[in-house]
Amino acid sequence: MGNRIKKNDQVLILSGREKGKRGRVLSVDPGKAIAVVENVNFVKRHTKANPQKNIKGGILEKEASLPLSKLMGICKECQEPTRFSFQTREGRKMRVCKKCDAAQD
């Protein structure tokens, strides 16, 4: 089964402390079924300084991953949270919005 959520998709967070927020997907790991969403789910990490890589030490905030099951894609055409189905159009497999039937690829 293909991935219903891809990099650079707009998504809605369905549950957890970030519920209701929208963001852009920065990366997806289909093997672990997780994704990192821009400006959502910040965590603090203690980091040691590394002058060779120009990294300052201290407590840094960065985005943590979220399970794909907590994300719902947003259609580019109707701007609504929706599920995507897969259809063959013009000889290509495409993701299609369940609400407005618009191709997403």
C-alpha positions in Angstrom: 0.0 0.0 0.0 1.4 3.4 -0.9 1.9 6.3 1.5 -1.1 8.5 1.9 1.1 11.3 3.4 4.2 12.6 1.7 6.9 15.2 2.2 5.7 18.8 1.8 2.0 17.8 2.3 -0.2 20.0 4.5 -1.6 18.0 7.4 -3.9 18.4 10.3 -3.0 16.9 13.7 -5.9 14.7 14.9 -5.0 14.0 18.6 -2.6 14.8 21.4 -1.4 18.1 22.8 -1.0 19.6 19.3 -4.6 18.6 18.3 -6.1 21.0 15.6 -2.8 22.5 14.4 -1.9 22.4 10.8 1.6 22.2 9.3 3.8 21.0 6.5 5.5 17.6 6.5 9.3 17.9 6.6 10.1 14.2 6.5 8.4 10.8 6.5 9.7 7.4 7.6 7.3 4.8 6.2 9.1 1.9 7.9 8.5 3.3 11.4 5.2 5.0 10.3 6.3 8.4 11.6 6.6 12.0 10.2 8.1 15.3 11.3 5.7 18.3 10.9 7.0 21.9 10.7 6.4 24.0 13.9 4.6 21.2 15.7 5.5 18.9 18.6 8.6 20.7 19.9 10.8 18.9 22.4 13.9 20.1 24.3 17.2 18.4 23.8 20.4 18.9 25.8 23.2 19.3 23.3 27.0 19.4 23.7 28.9 22.1 21.9 30.8 21.1 18.8 32.9 24.0 17.4 34.0 22.0 14.3 30.4 21.7 13.2 29.5 25.2 14.4 27.0 23.9 17.0 26.4 25.8 20.2 25.8 23.8 23.3 22.8 24.1 25.6 19.2 23.3 25.5 17.8 23.3 22.0 14.2 23.0 20.8 13.4 20.9 17.7 10.5 19.2 16.1 9.9 15.6 17.2 8.2 12.9 15.0 4.5 12.0 15.2 2.8 8.8 14.2 1.2 8.8 10.8 -2.1 7.7 12.4 -2.3 11.0 14.1 -2.1 13.0 10.9 -4.7 13.7 8.2 -3.8 15.1 4.8 -5.3 18.4 3.6 -6.5 18.6 0.0 -4.7 21.2 -2.1 -7.9 22.0 -4.0 -10.6 22.2 -1.4 -8.3 23.0 1.6 -10.3 20.4 3.7 -8.9 17.6 5.9 -9.6 14.4 3.9 -8.5 10.9 3.3 -6.8 10.0 0.0 -7.5 7.1 -2.3 -5.4 5.8 -5.1 -6.6 5.7 -8.7 -5.0 5.2 -12.0 -5.3 8.4 -14.1 -3.5 9.1 -17.4 -1.6 5.8 -16.9 -0.2 6.9 -13.5 -1.1 5.9 -10.0 -2.3 9.1 -8.2 -3.6 10.1 -4.8 -7.1 11.4 -5.1 -9.1 13.5 -2.6 -12.1 11.6 -1.2 -14.2 14.9 -0.9 -13.6 16.7 -4.2 -12.0 14.0 -6.4 -9.0 16.1 -7.2 -5.6 14.5 -8.0 -2.9 15.4 -5.5 0.3 14.5 -7.5 
